[in-house]
Amino acid sequence: MECNEVKLYNTKIGKIELLLHHIMEFFSQNDYTSSIASSGRYREEIISSEEQLLLQFLQKGMLETSEENIAFGKKILSLLNKLNLEPQSLPSDIKEGLQKVALLLKCEKLYDFDIVTLNIVNERKKIEETKRQHEEKQLALLYNDLSRKYTNFSKKLDCLQEALNSLENFIENSQKEQTDIHCNHISLFTKLSELAELNQYLSQYKDLPPNLLQAKALLEVKKKEYESLENTFLEKTK
């Protein structure tokens, strides 16, 4: 029971600090609002219509915040009267804790300290966090799967690139061989033409003996035949 009372007391202290925090904001913003309003009237003739419109939006937002702070101020004054507490009597550690509570309520856009609502918000955050972790896990799995597929595709692409390079080298070598064959064919055709011309030129010497000795013997025979013909011719001319 004492523990519950302490919790209840701390809860009330939290509401007090929250309202104190908003009251402080109220007074500071009220001063700033009046300052902007007066300066706005001063600048009304020298600023553009667009700036005036933006200034009106700003003043409207600050007035709404001021009205909200006034509501919190009324609540804290009422609560302070019920608990017979003065703001100055609150310890600094409690004030720090209450400021955190005030920030929490402001962040969650809550206008009253409600345990049930806070529990709902907390559970909703847990659900959102679990959902976020699940989504991150699914994204991690998807990323790993895509990374694995990318690695496999990269390896296959490298293999295909090597095969393509090999094929290009083969085609290049084949083209070079074809060029060499064509050049050799032209050279062979030229040599054959030259050989045919040489054979035609040498055909007139086809009856010549195959070696030098036979050629010498044949030459002697021809020489004797020539001498014989010469003698015969001389005898007929006498």
GICOR-V225153 format. One record per pair of residues at least 4 apart in sequence whose ideal C-beta (glycine too) atoms are under 7 Angstrom apart, sorted by the first residue. I is the first residue (numbers start at 1). GAP is how many residues later the second one is. D is the distance in Angstrom with one decimal. If there is no record, write none. Layout:
# GICOR-V225153
I	GAP	D
I	GAP	D
This chain:
# GICOR-V225153
1	4	6.4
2	4	6.4
3	4	6.5
4	4	6.2
5	4	6.2
6	4	6.2
7	4	6.2
8	4	6.5
9	4	6.3
10	4	6.3
11	4	6.8
11	102	6.5
12	4	6.4
12	67	6.8
12	71	6.1
13	4	6.3
13	77	6.9
13	81	5.7
13	85	6.3
14	4	6.3
14	84	5.2
14	87	4.3
14	99	5.9
15	4	6.4
15	64	6.1
15	98	4.7
16	4	6.3
16	60	6.0
16	63	5.8
16	64	6.5
16	69	6.6
16	82	6.9
17	4	6.3
17	73	6.9
17	77	7.0
17	78	5.9
17	81	2.2
17	82	6.4
17	84	6.6
17	85	6.3
18	4	6.7
18	80	6.2
18	83	5.8
18	84	4.0
18	87	5.9
18	95	6.7
19	4	6.2
19	53	4.7
19	54	6.6
19	56	5.3
19	57	2.8
19	60	6.9
20	4	6.5
20	56	6.0
20	67	5.4
21	4	6.6
21	78	6.0
21	81	4.2
22	4	6.2
22	47	4.8
22	50	3.8
22	51	7.0
23	4	6.6
23	46	6.5
23	49	6.5
23	50	4.5
23	53	6.2
24	4	6.4
25	4	5.7
25	44	5.6
26	4	6.0
26	40	6.0
26	43	3.1
26	44	6.3
26	47	5.9
27	4	6.7
28	4	6.5
29	4	5.9
29	33	5.9
29	36	6.0
29	37	5.9
30	4	6.5
30	36	5.7
31	4	6.3
32	4	6.3
33	4	6.2
33	26	6.8
33	29	4.7
33	30	6.8
33	33	6.3
34	4	6.3
35	4	6.2
36	4	5.7
36	23	6.5
37	4	6.7
37	22	6.6
38	4	6.6
39	4	6.0
40	4	6.4
40	15	5.4
43	4	4.9
44	8	6.9
47	4	4.1
47	5	5.8
49	4	6.4
50	4	6.6
51	4	6.1
52	4	6.4
53	4	6.7
54	4	6.4
55	4	6.3
56	4	6.2
57	4	6.4
58	4	6.3
59	4	6.1
60	4	6.5
61	4	6.4
62	4	6.2
63	4	6.5
64	4	6.5
65	4	6.3
66	4	6.4
67	4	6.8
68	4	6.7
69	4	6.2
70	4	6.6
71	4	6.7
72	4	6.3
73	4	6.3
74	4	6.4
75	4	6.1
76	4	6.0
77	4	6.5
78	4	6.6
79	4	6.2
80	5	5.5
85	4	6.0
90	4	5.1
90	5	5.4
91	4	7.0
92	4	6.4
93	4	6.5
94	4	6.0
95	4	6.3
96	4	6.8
97	4	6.6
98	4	6.3
99	4	6.4
100	4	6.3
101	4	6.4
102	4	6.2
103	4	6.0
104	4	6.2
105	5	4.5
105	8	6.7
108	13	5.3
110	4	7.0
110	7	6.1
114	4	6.4
115	4	6.2
116	4	6.4
117	4	6.3
118	4	6.1
119	4	6.2
120	4	6.2
121	4	6.4
122	4	6.5
123	4	6.4
124	4	6.3
125	4	6.1
126	4	6.3
127	4	6.2
128	4	6.1
129	4	6.3
130	4	6.3
131	4	6.3
132	4	6.2
133	4	6.2
134	4	6.3
135	4	6.2
136	4	6.2
137	4	6.5
138	4	6.2
139	4	6.1
140	4	6.3
141	4	6.3
142	4	6.2
143	4	6.0
144	4	6.3
145	4	6.4
146	4	6.0
147	4	6.4
148	4	6.5
149	4	6.1
150	4	6.1
151	4	6.6
152	4	6.4
153	4	6.0
154	4	6.4
155	4	6.5
156	4	6.3
157	4	6.1
158	4	6.5
159	4	6.4
160	4	6.1
161	4	6.3
162	4	6.3
163	4	6.3
164	4	6.3
165	4	6.4
166	4	6.4
167	4	6.3
168	4	6.1
169	4	6.2
170	4	6.1
171	4	6.2
172	4	6.4
173	4	6.3
174	4	6.3
175	4	6.4
176	4	6.4
177	4	6.2
178	4	6.3
179	4	6.3
180	4	6.1
181	4	6.2
182	4	6.6
183	4	6.3
184	4	6.1
185	4	6.3
186	4	6.4
187	4	6.4
188	4	6.2
189	4	6.5
190	4	6.5
191	4	6.1
192	4	6.3
193	4	6.6
194	4	6.3
195	4	6.2
196	4	6.4
197	4	6.4
198	4	6.1
199	4	6.3
208	7	6.5
209	5	3.4
209	6	4.5
209	9	5.5
210	4	6.6
211	4	6.8
212	4	6.3
213	4	6.4
214	4	6.1
215	4	6.2
216	4	6.6
217	4	6.5
218	4	6.2
219	4	6.2
220	4	6.5
221	4	6.3
222	4	6.2
223	4	6.4
224	4	6.2
225	4	6.3
226	4	6.2
227	4	6.4
228	4	6.3
229	4	6.2
230	4	6.5
231	4	6.4
232	4	6.6
233	4	6.5
234	4	7.0
